[in-house]
């Protein structure tokens, strides 16, 4: 079984729509990272969350970590074609420093 | 500047070849990482270097040999690879090898083994 489950696996939205991507862990997270990847390219760091209940925003993207630190959500407001890509959540379990394990990713398509 | 550079961008090699992948960062980061990413899969950690010393080896086959000649450079030496080793190889760096510190990734090297 996957340590990190992302949902949905893929998402197609019309430009201007809001959307949410979820990342769920069966174990407590010491750090939860959100990255964006264009196909075949490197990962772009978006945000990192550590504290239960923490919420961070950057431009039109907001990420939250729930109080129990086992689930995170990434919310995009008024999506644009530039938001298209693969969104990956990564987890730091605090047991092996620097070791990130990733979810399977969510493929986001935004139609103009 | 949060840039990690990787060369080459693409590499095609035969199973008997020896080649190297290179990664460089000038952010003063003391931890550097190699990840392997197969198509439509998430990245998987291979190696971690901390202060130029190998810290984590995720049971990677010996045909992959990492090297960290100084704090800014990370190499991955390849020898006698198999076709199944074809993948995107990503390098990353972070300020330190600790929990709760973001890792910055390079653009990757697309490796094809024929």
Contacts between the chains, C-beta under 8 A, distances in Angstrom:
chain1	res1	chain2	res2	distance
A	30	B	99	5.1
A	30	B	100	6.8
A	31	B	99	5.6
A	31	B	100	4.6
A	33	B	102	6.6
A	33	B	103	7.7
A	35	B	105	7.5
A	40	B	88	6.4
A	40	B	108	7.3
A	40	B	110	6.5
A	41	B	107	5.6
A	41	B	108	6.5
A	42	B	4	7.6
A	42	B	6	7.9
A	42	B	90	6.0
A	42	B	105	4.3
A	42	B	106	5.2
A	42	B	107	4.2
A	42	B	108	5.2
A	43	B	43	7.1
A	43	B	90	7.0
A	43	B	92	7.7
A	43	B	105	4.1
A	44	B	105	7.5
A	45	B	2	7.7
A	45	B	102	5.2
A	45	B	103	7.3
A	45	B	104	6.0
A	45	B	105	7.5
A	48	B	100	7.0
A	48	B	102	5.2
A	50	B	100	5.2
A	88	B	42	5.9
A	88	B	43	7.8
A	92	B	99	5.0
A	92	B	100	6.6
A	94	B	99	4.9
A	96	B	56	6.6
A	97	B	97	5.0
A	97	B	98	5.2
A	97	B	99	5.6
A	98	B	31	5.7
A	98	B	33	6.9
A	98	B	48	5.1
A	98	B	50	7.3
A	98	B	55	7.2
A	98	B	56	6.9
A	98	B	94	6.7
A	98	B	97	4.1
A	98	B	98	7.0
A	98	B	99	7.9
A	98	B	101	7.8
A	98	B	103	7.6
A	99	B	45	5.6
A	99	B	48	7.1
A	99	B	56	6.4
A	100	B	45	6.7
A	100	B	103	6.6
A	101	B	45	7.6
A	102	B	42	3.5
A	102	B	43	5.8
A	102	B	44	8.0
A	103	B	42	6.4
A	104	B	41	7.5
A	104	B	42	5.9
A	105	B	42	5.8
